[in-house]
Amino acid sequence: MSPEQWATIRHFRPEEFNRPMAMDNAFMLFLDQVRDACGVPLTVTNDARTLTEELAQPVHAEPPESGLHVFVPVSNIWCRAVDLRWLTDRAQMDAFVAAVYKVRGSRPTELELVPFSANAHIHLGLFREATHESRLEFSAT
């Protein structure tokens, strides 16, 4: 994302991301709208990955460039996912999940809830293909 695009984002700053310029503008607008709708502060814990970093993950996308965290600038592929700090407050989690479903409209999303490990987090992604089916996953790892 360019500095001009970042200037349109209300609830997040480039400094909150490891690779702010690798983020997809449409995804960031979506994430910003989710944050606005839920009214809950969201902390990004993981964002863009290179192909090499994606391949190093214990479980990774196949093909790796299809992973929503992946960015490949030469192919015009930008990161469309973040991991967020787990929301321990039930009301905040409910507000967040409701906001995701409200804001996404017909856009396909990936929402993964990982509450049971030292790496407890929420994964939120926006699929690149409009025909992709949305996915809700609960994971213990």
C-alpha positions as a Python dict, from the first residue, in 0.01 Angstrom:
ca = {
    (1, 'M'): (0, 0, 0),
    (2, 'S'): (116, 346, -75),
    (3, 'P'): (139, 620, 191),
    (4, 'E'): (-165, 781, 27),
    (5, 'Q'): (-366, 461, 69),
    (6, 'W'): (-253, 426, 430),
    (7, 'A'): (-378, 781, 493),
    (8, 'T'): (-734, 655, 429),
    (9, 'I'): (-713, 388, 702),
    (10, 'R'): (-859, 513, 1031),
    (11, 'H'): (-790, 241, 1288),
    (12, 'F'): (-447, 108, 1193),
    (13, 'R'): (-106, 259, 1129),
    (14, 'P'): (173, 124, 906),
    (15, 'E'): (393, 91, 1218),
    (16, 'E'): (162, -185, 1345),
    (17, 'F'): (263, -411, 1054),
    (18, 'N'): (586, -594, 977),
    (19, 'R'): (547, -517, 606),
    (20, 'P'): (293, -237, 564),
    (21, 'M'): (369, -183, 196),
    (22, 'A'): (287, -550, 124),
    (23, 'M'): (-72, -518, 246),
    (24, 'D'): (-359, -524, -4),
    (25, 'N'): (-557, -200, -6),
    (26, 'A'): (-898, -371, -44),
    (27, 'F'): (-819, -597, 250),
    (28, 'M'): (-706, -308, 469),
    (29, 'L'): (-1025, -115, 391),
    (30, 'F'): (-1220, -429, 490),
    (31, 'L'): (-1020, -471, 814),
    (32, 'D'): (-1066, -104, 898),
    (33, 'Q'): (-1443, -134, 846),
    (34, 'V'): (-1452, -446, 1068),
    (35, 'R'): (-1267, -256, 1341),
    (36, 'D'): (-1507, 36, 1307),
    (37, 'A'): (-1816, -190, 1318),
    (38, 'C'): (-1707, -395, 1620),
    (39, 'G'): (-1579, -104, 1828),
    (40, 'V'): (-1305, -322, 1975),
    (41, 'P'): (-932, -244, 1953),
    (42, 'L'): (-757, -505, 1736),
    (43, 'T'): (-387, -586, 1764),
    (44, 'V'): (-211, -730, 1459),
    (45, 'T'): (34, -1008, 1553),
    (46, 'N'): (117, -1140, 1205),
    (47, 'D'): (75, -1006, 854),
    (48, 'A'): (258, -1038, 521),
    (49, 'R'): (490, -1330, 439),
    (50, 'T'): (727, -1397, 155),
    (51, 'L'): (694, -1725, -35),
    (52, 'T'): (996, -1859, 155),
    (53, 'E'): (835, -1770, 488),
    (54, 'E'): (509, -1932, 382),
    (55, 'L'): (690, -2253, 287),
    (56, 'A'): (859, -2257, 628),
    (57, 'Q'): (520, -2269, 806),
    (58, 'P'): (433, -2610, 956),
    (59, 'V'): (109, -2597, 757),
    (60, 'H'): (108, -2379, 448),
    (61, 'A'): (-108, -2305, 148),
    (62, 'E'): (-86, -2516, -167),
    (63, 'P'): (26, -2367, -391),
    (64, 'P'): (212, -2137, -148),
    (65, 'E'): (138, -1820, -347),
    (66, 'S'): (-233, -1880, -285),
    (67, 'G'): (-186, -1818, 88),
    (68, 'L'): (-364, -1504, 199),
    (69, 'H'): (-64, -1390, 407),
    (70, 'V'): (162, -1417, 101),
    (71, 'F'): (277, -1123, -107),
    (72, 'V'): (456, -1153, -442),
    (73, 'P'): (492, -801, -588),
    (74, 'V'): (615, -917, -930),
    (75, 'S'): (291, -1113, -967),
    (76, 'N'): (79, -831, -820),
    (77, 'I'): (-17, -1051, -524),
    (78, 'W'): (-60, -862, -196),
    (79, 'C'): (-125, -979, 158),
    (80, 'R'): (-495, -1022, 231),
    (81, 'A'): (-483, -1165, 584),
    (82, 'V'): (-371, -1085, 935),
    (83, 'D'): (-352, -1268, 1261),
    (84, 'L'): (-495, -1073, 1551),
    (85, 'R'): (-443, -1104, 1924),
    (86, 'W'): (-704, -1331, 2081),
    (87, 'L'): (-999, -1143, 2232),
    (88, 'T'): (-1049, -1290, 2580),
    (89, 'D'): (-1366, -1093, 2652),
    (90, 'R'): (-1673, -1282, 2522),
    (91, 'A'): (-1869, -966, 2437),
    (92, 'Q'): (-1574, -829, 2239),
    (93, 'M'): (-1535, -1157, 2050),
    (94, 'D'): (-1907, -1164, 1971),
    (95, 'A'): (-1892, -804, 1846),
    (96, 'F'): (-1588, -885, 1631),
    (97, 'V'): (-1740, -1196, 1469),
    (98, 'A'): (-2069, -1013, 1405),
    (99, 'A'): (-1877, -726, 1246),
    (100, 'V'): (-1686, -961, 1014),
    (101, 'Y'): (-2010, -1110, 883),
    (102, 'K'): (-2180, -770, 856),
    (103, 'V'): (-1894, -595, 676),
    (104, 'R'): (-1800, -875, 438),
    (105, 'G'): (-2135, -873, 258),
    (106, 'S'): (-2100, -1122, -27),
    (107, 'R'): (-1719, -1113, -26),
    (108, 'P'): (-1563, -1448, 66),
    (109, 'T'): (-1372, -1444, 394),
    (110, 'E'): (-1159, -1679, 598),
    (111, 'L'): (-1205, -1661, 973),
    (112, 'E'): (-1006, -1899, 1190),
    (113, 'L'): (-1032, -1901, 1568),
    (114, 'V'): (-733, -2051, 1751),
    (115, 'P'): (-803, -2020, 2125),
    (116, 'F'): (-622, -2318, 2280),
    (117, 'S'): (-248, -2268, 2245),
    (118, 'A'): (33, -2037, 2344),
    (119, 'N'): (-23, -1890, 1997),
    (120, 'A'): (-392, -1811, 2057),
    (121, 'H'): (-506, -1579, 1781),
    (122, 'I'): (-773, -1487, 1530),
    (123, 'H'): (-689, -1526, 1161),
    (124, 'L'): (-890, -1303, 927),
    (125, 'G'): (-850, -1308, 552),
    (126, 'L'): (-1031, -1185, 243),
    (127, 'F'): (-1008, -1425, -50),
    (128, 'R'): (-874, -1291, -379),
    (129, 'E'): (-1129, -1477, -592),
    (130, 'A'): (-1491, -1362, -562),
    (131, 'T'): (-1606, -1720, -636),
    (132, 'H'): (-1418, -1870, -341),
    (133, 'E'): (-1637, -2005, -61),
    (134, 'S'): (-1609, -1840, 279),
    (135, 'R'): (-1451, -2046, 555),
    (136, 'L'): (-1496, -2052, 931),
    (137, 'E'): (-1251, -2274, 1119),
    (138, 'F'): (-1184, -2359, 1481),
    (139, 'S'): (-835, -2486, 1550),
    (140, 'A'): (-652, -2620, 1852),
    (141, 'T'): (-306, -2552, 1711),
}
